[in-house]
């Protein structure tokens, strides 16, 4: 057997062993864990997260999920397609408009990522295998954390230490509810510091953009992501992927979108164990 075949066999064994280690039968959940150092009443009541994790697992991937709701509503939950996968899944709340500004919400999201990095191993997770994702407003938060490195840096985290960012139907231009607070209507499209596409860079971790059918999505959401994907590639980013899920609207795309997330996670995990 050649050295190359030996390395491939060892890599396959490592992959199989990892698969065996991440398929425990029992899952546990801890709810309403505070993740913030903020002390005001609204932050203390709102900035909590849930952790769903496989009992007895070690060094498994960790998926951080941010809920949707236009940054005006919504609450944390563990999506069904993320359950029973052998992963640690963290669902985090964040503060909402108009009670706070978008900068405050982005800092909440960054603080949640920092908490995950510090505490992943407490639940059998591997901080080197963290995935940041979310739907709609949650996808917008994931995009901003990926592209604007200043946000996570302010919380002591290198944005490039995240294994994968996978926003679902995230807004690539300035979020429509941010524009509303600026006195602009939903069709008055702008790109400023609150737009993920403003922060395009070619050196970020893998980025998977998933949207519903362009004719069924919200106000050109797919087209925004298509433009972002093109700009990322022009900036030299070679690991940007864009998916349009035909026949699915803004909400229907979540379940098939998370199946796409699963495939990309496996691709990156296989890369980690291949010499």
N, C-alpha and C positions, 0 to 999 in steps of 0.2 A: 504494500500500500504506500502511495506517495505521501510526502509531507502535506501536500495540499489536501488530499483526501482525508488524511488523519485530522487536519484542522477542521474540515467540514463535518466530520463525524463527531468530533468533540463539541462543535457548535450546535449540532442537532441534538446531542445528548443534553446539553445545557438548556436548550429551548424546551425539550420534553420535561426535564426536571422542573424548570420554572413553571410550566403549565400545570404539573402535578401539585406544585406548592401553592398555586393561586386558585385552586378549586375546592376550598373547604365547604362543608355542608351547612355550617351555621353562620348566620350573619347577626351582628349586633348593631344597635343604633344608640347614640347619645345625642340628646336634643338640647337646644337653647344654650349652647356654650358661648359665653362672651368671648369675643376675639379682639376687643378694642382696649386701648389705654385712654380713650377719651372719657371724660368724667361728667359731661352734661347729661341731663335726664333723658333727652331724646336719644342720644347715642347709646346710653346704657340700656335702654329698653329695646332699641331696634337692632343694634349691631351684635347679632347672635348667629350661630351656625349650627347645623346638624352634621353629624358624622355617621355614615353607614359603612361598616367595615366587616371583612371576613374574619371570624374567630380563628386565631392561631396562625394567621398568615404572616409572612415576613418579606419585606422588600418588594411589595406589589405596587403597581401604578396607583397614583392618586389623581382623581378627577375633581376639580373644583368647578361647581356649577352655579352661575349667576342667573337668577330668574328674570323674566321679562316683565313688561308692564309700563313701558314708556318712561321709566324712572319716576313715574308718578304713583304707581301702585304695584301690586304683586307681593308675593311672599315666598320664602324659601321652601323647597320641596326636593325630594330625591326622585328624579324622573324614572319611571318604570324601566325604560330600556337600559338604564345604567345599573340596575340591580342584578344581583346574582351573576356577576361577571368575574368575580375574584378580585375586584378592585376596591380600594377605599374611595368613597364618594363623599364629598363635602358640599353642602348647599348653604350658601351664605345670604343673609339679608344685607341690605345697605339702606342708608337714609334716602329720603325721597324728595323730589321737587313738589311744591315750591318751598318746602320747609328749610331746605338748604340749597346751596348753589351746586352746579355740576362739578366744580373743583372738589367740593366736600365728598360727593358721591364717589368720584374717582379715587380719592384718598381712602375711603372706606374699602373699596375693592382692592386697592394695593395692600391695605392692612390685613385683609382676609388672606391674600396670597402669602404675606409674611408669616401669618399664623400657621398656614399649612406647611410652609417650609420648616418652621421650628418644631411642629408637633406631628408631622407625618409618621415618624417612626413610633410614636406612642400607640398608633393604631395598626402597625404592621406595614405602613407605607414606606416608600423610598422617595426621599426628597429630590433625587435625580430623575424621577419618572413622573413629574407633575404635569398635568394637562389642565389648561385654563380654557373654559368654554362657557357657553350660556346662550340663551335665546333672546332675540330682539334687543331690548335694552341691555340684557346680559351679554349678548354678542357684541354690542357696542363697547361695553366695559372691557371685554376680553381684547378687542382690537386696540383700544387705547393703551391698555397695559402692555401689549406686545410692541407697539410702534413708538410710543413716547416713553423712552427709558427713564426719564426723570421721575415718573410716577412711582415706580417700584424702587428706584434708587433712594427716594425720600424715606422709604421704609426699610432700607438696608438690604434690599434684594436686587440682584442683577436680573433684569428681564430676560437675559439670554440663558439663565440657568433653568428656565422652564423648558420641558421637553417638547411641548407642542401647544400651540394656540389654535382653537377650532371654533370660531364664532358662528352661530346659527342665525341667519337673517339679521346680522348686525348692520347698523348704519355706518356707511363709510364717509359720508359728508357730515357736516355739523348736524347733530341730532335734532330732529324736528321739534322736540319740546324745549331744547336749549334755544332754538330759533324763536319759539313762541315767547319765551321769557325775554328775548331781545326785541319783541314787538313785530316779528315776521310771521307770515303765514306758512302753512305746510308746503306750498309749492314754490316758495321763495328760497331756492337752494343756495347755500353759502358754504364756503370752506375757510375755516379759521383754525385757531389753536384747539378748538373742541371737535375737530374733524380728524378721524384716524388717518385719512389720506394725506393730511397736512404733514404727517410724520413719517412718510414712506422712507424705508431704509432697506438696504440690500443685505444687511448682516444679522438679521434676526433669526430666531429658531423657525422650524417648519410652521407654515401657516396654511390652514385648511378653511376655505370659505365655502359655506353651504347656504343656499337659498332655495325657496320654493320656485314654482313656475313664474317666469317673468311677467306673464299676463294675469297672474292671480296674487302676486306678492303686493306688499304695501308700497305704493307711490315710488315705483322704480327701484325698489330695494336690490333686485338682482343686478340691474344696470350699474348701480353704484359699486357693487362688489366686483363686477366685471372690469370697471375702470380701475379700481384699486389693484386687482390682480395684474392688469397690464402694466401699471406703474411700478409695482413691485418687481416684475420681471425686467423692466427697463432699468431699474435701479440695481440690477444684478442679483436679485434673490432667486435662487434656483429651486427652492422648495416651497413654492406657493401653488396651491391647487384650488380650483374653482369648480363647484358643482351646482347645477340647476336641477331640481327634482320636479320633473314634468308632472302636471296634473295635481300638484299639491299647493295649497295656499300657505299663508304666513304661519298658521298654527299647525296645519297638517304635516308640514315638512319636518317636524321635530323628530319623530320616531325614525323615519328613513335617514334623516341627517345624522342621528346618533349611530346608525349602523355604518355610515361612512367614517365617522370618528373611530369606531372600533377597528376598522381595517387599517387606518393610518396609525393607530396606536400599535397594532401588531407589527406593522412594517418597521416602526422605529424601535420597538423592543427587540425584534429579530436583528436589527442592525447593531444593537448594543451587545448581543451575545456572539456575533460573528467576528472572528479574529480579523 
